[in-house]
Amino acid sequence: MTHSPTTEAVVIGAGPNGLTAAIELARAGLTVEVFEAEPTVGGGARTEELTLPGFRHDPCSTAHPFGVGSPVFKTMPLDKYGLRWVHPDLPMAHPFPDGSAAVLSRAVGETAASLGPRDAGAYRRMLAPFLGRWDEVARDVMRAQWSGLPGSPLLFARFGMLGGLPATVLARRFRDAPARALIAGAAGHLSTPLYGLSSGGAALMFLLAGHTVGWPLARGGSQAISDALAGYLKDLGGTIHTGTTVTSLKELPPARAYVFDTSPTALTRIAGLPKDYRGFRYGPAAFKIDYALDGPVPWRSPQAARAGTIHVGGTISEVEAGLLPALHGSAPQAPYLLAAQPSLFDPTRAPEGKHVFWVYGRVPNGWRGDATEAIERQLERFAPGFRDRVLARAISGPAELAARNANYVGGDYACGATAGLRSVLRPTLRRVPYATSDPAVFLCSAATPPGPGVHGMSGHHAARAVLKALWRDRAGGSARPSHGW
Ligand SMILES: Cc1cc2nc3c(=O)[nH]c(=O)nc-3n(C[C@H](O)[C@H](O)[C@H](O)COP(=O)(O)OP(=O)(O)OC[C@H]3O[C@@H](n4cnc5c(N)ncnc54)[C@H](O)[C@@H]3O)c2cc1C
């Protein structure tokens, strides 16, 4: 491996956060090298032919409310590097077995109407203070909590009063099943019980994003996001080495900062900091199936056929029953499923007339069973005849997910538990969550705030922490790091 003799910052891992951290450091004038274990960049934002030739699957992320709405991605010319957002007709649908559905539409009125007359007004009132103000909400909710007061304190306080509630409490604002299920399904993106603190905040963010910025897909697959980030980084002078698993800091060039887009566990091992993340816990795993289909999914609900993302579970109590067992160590009989059907809106993903489709449910961390039958039984409730459309499946349980991306420890796609305060106090209680006990070593992955998702904000905040530390050091303030220089 050849290294630049003048490297100032090294980033380990080329996921969205690692690439964003590298871009921020390069934009600040540092020479940056990135080392990625896999043959391609992207981490959780990749695209591969997992099943049959011509079927381009996203093994992880597909819908990007927080990508299109990311405060830091907005500062980057990613369109110049090929990124095109494709907006499905509906960002999301939450169907019921009788063929009806609650929908998340760009238009609040369409969503409100789908919830029925008794809840339409309450839904509009809940969202009204935040509509048209995504940039402020996203900036303050996705900010590093240590970096000072929110920019719009009143709006943030108002959001916090609702978002701090458990989803089950938020759902009580509504009288009928569709609205309650809509809240539950959106909160179910986190591996948090619906009665858990901040699960309401997750629901609110997903719903608000749907109305304000949408839940778009990247044309050609999520790899396009990562390729755009990598292309921009290279033009800023950054270097990326793929196919290079880092096992020790000694393998890396001397540098002033080492920024880890890895799990906390890998950081402790590689940087030799065994005490830093003692007590850090991983959450439940995903059990994901990527399908090549002979035609579109035969949803009973016509609205589900218009949506990029589908929440498959039914009522709020069914969603809860589909989520809780994984948190308590067993696999659910009727899992709550997140599903995506990108080829309905992006024809580049599959041969003409054919489709790619993915679905995942939650299972316990490290679980070794096979959830395929339970997942397909659940799908058939909402899309009878689904199995007849299947040409091929790529099944990824916890072990396969972890083998594909070392950050998914035990199959935990959130890189750390998100239950309770762990969704905000990540990865451990520390004033600067991106710093470690070694002043030259930083963590920038989804294990840090604001947590999982393709938005690059953890990378952005970690890079700011690096630059602050380097500036302090230049001014003669801090201890010298034990590596590099
Ligand atoms: C099934 C699934 C579906 C998802 N769906 C969505 C979605 O629709 N929308 C969304 O926004 N998010 C989604 N996510 C979450 C999203 O993919 C992640 O939160 C996001 O990718 C985290 O970015 P990151 O940069 O922190 O880490 P990652 O994207 O995980 O990248 C980490 C990188 O570091 C590399 N690495 C790790 N260890 C080493 C090492 N020792 N040496 C060198 N390289 C190393 C890895 O190979 C990887 O490339 C999904 C995740 C999963 C698993």
The ligand as an SDF file (V2000), in Angstrom:
LIG
                    3D

 53 58  0  0  0  0  0  0  0  0999 V2000
  -31.2850   -3.4290    5.4310 C   0  0  0  0  0  0  0  0  0  0  0  0
  -31.0060   -1.9540    5.6410 C   0  0  0  0  0  0  0  0  0  0  0  0
  -31.8680   -1.0100    5.0970 C   0  0  0  0  0  0  0  0  0  0  0  0
  -31.6230    0.3480    5.2690 C   0  0  0  0  0  0  0  0  0  0  0  0
  -32.4610    1.2450    4.6790 N   0  0  0  0  0  0  0  0  0  0  0  0
  -32.1820    2.5600    4.7710 C   0  0  0  0  0  0  0  0  0  0  0  0
  -32.9450    3.4960    4.0200 C   0  0  0  0  0  0  0  0  0  0  0  0
  -33.8250    3.1280    3.2310 O   0  0  0  0  0  0  0  0  0  0  0  0
  -32.6320    4.8160    4.1520 N   0  0  0  0  0  0  0  0  0  0  0  0
  -31.5910    5.2480    4.9500 C   0  0  0  0  0  0  0  0  0  0  0  0
  -31.3480    6.4720    5.0210 O   0  0  0  0  0  0  0  0  0  0  0  0
  -30.8560    4.3760    5.6590 N   0  0  0  0  0  0  0  0  0  0  0  0
  -31.1060    3.0480    5.5790 C   0  0  0  0  0  0  0  0  0  0  0  0
  -30.3160    2.1490    6.2440 N   0  0  0  0  0  0  0  0  0  0  0  0
  -29.2940    2.6420    7.1820 C   0  0  0  0  0  0  0  0  0  0  0  0
  -28.0470    3.1850    6.4860 C   0  0  0  0  0  0  0  0  0  0  0  0
  -27.6190    2.2980    5.4700 O   0  0  0  0  0  0  0  0  0  0  0  0
  -26.9180    3.3840    7.5100 C   0  0  0  0  0  0  0  0  0  0  0  0
  -27.4050    4.0490    8.6590 O   0  0  0  0  0  0  0  0  0  0  0  0
  -25.7860    4.2140    6.9160 C   0  0  0  0  0  0  0  0  0  0  0  0
  -25.2270    3.5470    5.8030 O   0  0  0  0  0  0  0  0  0  0  0  0
  -24.7070    4.4490    7.9590 C   0  0  0  0  0  0  0  0  0  0  0  0
  -23.6270    5.0980    7.3520 O   0  0  0  0  0  0  0  0  0  0  0  0
  -22.1530    4.9990    7.9650 P   0  0  0  0  0  0  0  0  0  0  0  0
  -21.2670    5.7710    7.0760 O   0  0  0  0  0  0  0  0  0  0  0  0
  -22.1990    5.3550    9.4020 O   0  0  0  0  0  0  0  0  0  0  0  0
  -21.7710    3.4530    7.9470 O   0  0  0  0  0  0  0  0  0  0  0  0
  -21.8070    2.3890    6.7880 P   0  0  0  0  0  0  0  0  0  0  0  0
  -22.6560    2.8520    5.6900 O   0  0  0  0  0  0  0  0  0  0  0  0
  -22.1310    1.1040    7.4420 O   0  0  0  0  0  0  0  0  0  0  0  0
  -20.3030    2.3640    6.2500 O   0  0  0  0  0  0  0  0  0  0  0  0
  -19.2380    1.8970    7.0140 C   0  0  0  0  0  0  0  0  0  0  0  0
  -18.1270    1.5090    6.0720 C   0  0  0  0  0  0  0  0  0  0  0  0
  -16.9440    1.2240    6.8370 O   0  0  0  0  0  0  0  0  0  0  0  0
  -16.3040    0.0860    6.2930 C   0  0  0  0  0  0  0  0  0  0  0  0
  -15.4930   -0.5200    7.3370 N   0  0  0  0  0  0  0  0  0  0  0  0
  -15.9030   -1.0330    8.5130 C   0  0  0  0  0  0  0  0  0  0  0  0
  -14.8510   -1.5120    9.2060 N   0  0  0  0  0  0  0  0  0  0  0  0
  -13.7410   -1.2760    8.4420 C   0  0  0  0  0  0  0  0  0  0  0  0
  -12.3380   -1.5450    8.6070 C   0  0  0  0  0  0  0  0  0  0  0  0
  -11.8650   -2.1480    9.7030 N   0  0  0  0  0  0  0  0  0  0  0  0
  -11.4830   -1.1760    7.6160 N   0  0  0  0  0  0  0  0  0  0  0  0
  -11.9340   -0.5480    6.4970 C   0  0  0  0  0  0  0  0  0  0  0  0
  -13.2550   -0.2830    6.2990 N   0  0  0  0  0  0  0  0  0  0  0  0
  -14.1460   -0.6370    7.2570 C   0  0  0  0  0  0  0  0  0  0  0  0
  -17.4700   -0.7880    5.8530 C   0  0  0  0  0  0  0  0  0  0  0  0
  -17.0730   -1.7420    4.8800 O   0  0  0  0  0  0  0  0  0  0  0  0
  -18.4460    0.2510    5.2870 C   0  0  0  0  0  0  0  0  0  0  0  0
  -18.2140    0.4830    3.9160 O   0  0  0  0  0  0  0  0  0  0  0  0
  -30.5160    0.7760    6.0530 C   0  0  0  0  0  0  0  0  0  0  0  0
  -29.6430   -0.1780    6.5810 C   0  0  0  0  0  0  0  0  0  0  0  0
  -29.8760   -1.5300    6.3720 C   0  0  0  0  0  0  0  0  0  0  0  0
  -28.9060   -2.5390    6.8830 C   0  0  0  0  0  0  0  0  0  0  0  0
  1  2  1  0
  2  3  1  0
  2 52  2  0
  3  4  2  0
  4  5  1  0
  4 50  1  0
  5  6  2  0
  6  7  1  0
  6 13  1  0
  7  8  2  0
  7  9  1  0
  9 10  1  0
 10 11  2  0
 10 12  1  0
 12 13  2  0
 13 14  1  0
 14 15  1  0
 14 50  1  0
 15 16  1  0
 16 17  1  0
 16 18  1  0
 18 19  1  0
 18 20  1  0
 20 21  1  0
 20 22  1  0
 22 23  1  0
 23 24  1  0
 24 25  2  0
 24 26  1  0
 24 27  1  0
 27 28  1  0
 28 29  2  0
 28 30  1  0
 28 31  1  0
 31 32  1  0
 32 33  1  0
 33 34  1  0
 33 48  1  0
 34 35  1  0
 35 36  1  0
 35 46  1  0
 36 37  1  0
 36 45  1  0
 37 38  2  0
 38 39  1  0
 39 40  1  0
 39 45  2  0
 40 41  1  0
 40 42  2  0
 42 43  1  0
 43 44  2  0
 44 45  1  0
 46 47  1  0
 46 48  1  0
 48 49  1  0
 50 51  2  0
 51 52  1  0
 52 53  1  0
M  END
$$$$
